[in-house]
């Protein structure tokens, strides 16, 4: 049976990385590996964290419409290779793609079967508490992230599902339930239906 592409996005501090890390404990899931033009950091491996490519190689992928989404961040280009995702889905994997909201909507446009899940904290107050608790940003940066979170929440109606991340185990359980239900939709079960008829 064919797999599924699941896009998880939401505001910074919503807990996307932690939730995705927990989901990856299940061998049926595969994490989509993006391409980037930035240099590898110490300890990073090509094909594990990212596929590290040159700007010319990136532009060729873009010109060939080989990226499901792409963005520029701090002078470096990032994108999701269509071929890698297609191979994983064809192999029956549930491919998880953790990206920001604008990229998620690009993916949905190019890959309509993608399932978009918006992960958010229970409240703006809780989000602020989490961002402060991470101790990675100064106050103006935190205020910027909170403002951006309010903008991203405006896009929720473009998603297939909304998962509130009260606790990581509960959020993971909800996403697993969504994935199980999506895989049971008749339009995704053509092989089973054909085998039944024979």
C-alpha positions in Angstrom: 0.0 0.0 0.0 1.2 3.5 -0.8 2.3 5.7 2.0 1.4 9.3 2.8 3.0 12.7 3.0 2.2 14.5 6.3 3.3 18.1 6.8 3.6 19.3 10.4 3.9 23.1 10.9 3.0 25.7 13.4 4.5 28.6 15.4 8.1 28.5 16.7 7.8 27.1 20.2 4.8 24.9 19.5 6.9 21.8 20.0 7.1 20.6 16.4 10.7 19.2 16.7 9.9 17.3 19.9 6.7 15.8 18.5 8.3 14.8 15.2 11.2 13.3 17.1 8.7 11.1 19.0 6.9 10.2 15.8 10.1 9.0 14.3 10.4 6.3 16.9 7.9 4.4 14.7 9.6 2.6 11.8 6.6 3.3 9.5 7.6 7.0 9.5 10.3 8.6 7.4 11.6 12.1 7.9 11.8 14.1 4.7 15.3 15.4 4.2 15.5 18.8 2.7 18.2 20.3 0.4 20.1 23.4 1.4 22.9 25.6 0.1 24.3 26.2 3.5 27.5 24.5 4.6 27.3 21.5 6.9 27.7 22.2 10.6 30.0 20.0 12.7 28.5 16.5 13.1 26.0 16.9 10.3 26.0 14.3 7.5 24.9 14.7 3.9 21.6 12.9 3.5 20.8 12.8 7.2 20.2 16.4 8.4 20.1 17.8 4.8 21.3 17.1 1.3 24.0 19.8 1.0 24.2 21.1 -2.5 25.6 24.2 -4.4 23.5 27.2 -5.2 23.7 26.2 -8.9 22.4 22.7 -8.2 19.6 24.2 -6.1 18.6 26.6 -8.9 18.6 23.7 -11.4 16.2 21.8 -9.1 14.0 24.9 -8.9 14.0 25.5 -12.7 13.1 21.8 -13.2 10.2 22.1 -10.7 11.8 19.3 -8.6 11.1 21.0 -5.3 7.8 20.8 -3.5 8.5 24.0 -1.6 11.4 26.3 -1.2 12.5 29.2 0.9 15.4 31.5 1.6 16.6 32.0 5.2 19.6 34.0 6.3 21.1 34.0 2.7 20.8 30.2 2.3 18.2 28.3 0.2 16.2 25.4 1.6 13.7 23.1 -0.3 12.0 19.8 -0.2 13.0 17.5 -3.1 9.9 16.0 -4.8 11.7 12.8 -5.9 12.8 11.8 -2.4 9.3 12.3 -1.0 7.8 10.4 -4.0 10.2 7.4 -3.5 9.5 7.2 0.2 5.7 7.4 -0.3 5.8 4.8 -3.1 7.7 2.5 -0.6 4.8 2.7 1.8 6.3 5.1 4.2 4.5 7.9 6.0 6.8 10.8 5.2 6.9 13.6 7.8 7.8 17.0 6.6 8.4 19.7 9.4 8.3 23.1 7.8 6.9 26.6 8.3 3.3 27.5 7.2 4.2 29.2 3.9 6.1 26.2 2.8 3.3 23.9 3.9 0.9 25.7 1.6 3.3 25.4 -1.3 3.5 21.6 -0.7 -0.3 21.3 -0.7 -0.5 23.2 -4.0 2.0 20.9 -5.7 1.1 17.7 -3.8 -2.7 17.8 -3.1 -2.7 14.4 -1.4 -0.4 15.8 1.4 -2.1 15.9 4.8 -1.4 19.3 6.5 -1.4 19.3 10.3 -1.1 22.6 12.2 0.5 22.1 15.7 -0.1 24.8 18.2 0.3 25.4 21.9 -2.8 25.7 24.1 -2.5 29.5 24.3 -0.4 32.5 23.4 0.5 32.8 27.1 1.8 29.2 27.1 3.7 29.9 23.9 5.4 32.9 25.4 6.3 30.8 28.5 7.8 28.1 26.3 9.8 30.6 24.2 11.2 32.2 27.3 11.9 28.8 28.9 14.0 27.8 25.9 16.4 30.6 26.8 17.6 30.9 23.2 16.2 34.3 22.2 16.3 37.8 23.7 13.0 39.7 24.4 12.7 41.5 21.0 13.2 38.1 19.2 10.5 36.5 21.4 8.1 39.3 20.7 8.8 38.8 17.0 8.1 35.1 17.3 4.8 35.8 19.1 3.8 38.2 16.4 4.6 35.7 13.7 2.7 33.0 15.6 -0.5 35.2 15.5 0.0 35.6 11.7 0.5 31.8 11.2 -2.6 31.0 13.2 -4.6 33.0 10.6 -3.7 30.2 8.1 -5.2 27.4 10.2 -8.3 27.1 8.0 -6.0 26.1 5.1 -4.9 23.0 7.0 -6.6 19.6 7.2 -6.1 19.2 10.9 -5.4 21.2 14.0 -3.6 19.5 16.9 -3.1 21.4 20.2 0.1 20.3 21.9 -0.9 20.2 25.5 1.5 17.4 26.1 3.9 15.7 23.7 2.4 12.1 24.2 -1.1 13.3 23.6 -0.1 15.3 20.5 1.7 12.2 19.1 -1.3 10.1 19.8 -3.6 12.5 17.9 -1.2 12.6 14.9 -1.0 8.8 14.9 -4.8 8.7 14.9 -5.0 11.2 12.0 -2.4 9.1 10.0 -4.3 5.8 10.6 -7.6 7.4 9.5 -6.0 8.9 6.4 -4.5 5.6 5.4 -7.9 4.0 5.6 -9.6 6.4 3.2 -10.9 4.4 0.1 -9.0 6.6 -2.4 -5.7 5.4 -0.7 -6.7 1.7 -0.6 -6.9 1.0 -4.4 -4.5 -2.0 -4.1 -6.6 -3.6 -1.4 -9.8 -3.1 -3.3 -8.3 -4.5 -6.5 -6.9 -7.5 -4.7 -10.4 -8.1 -3.1 -12.0 -8.1 -6.6 -9.6 -10.8 -7.9 
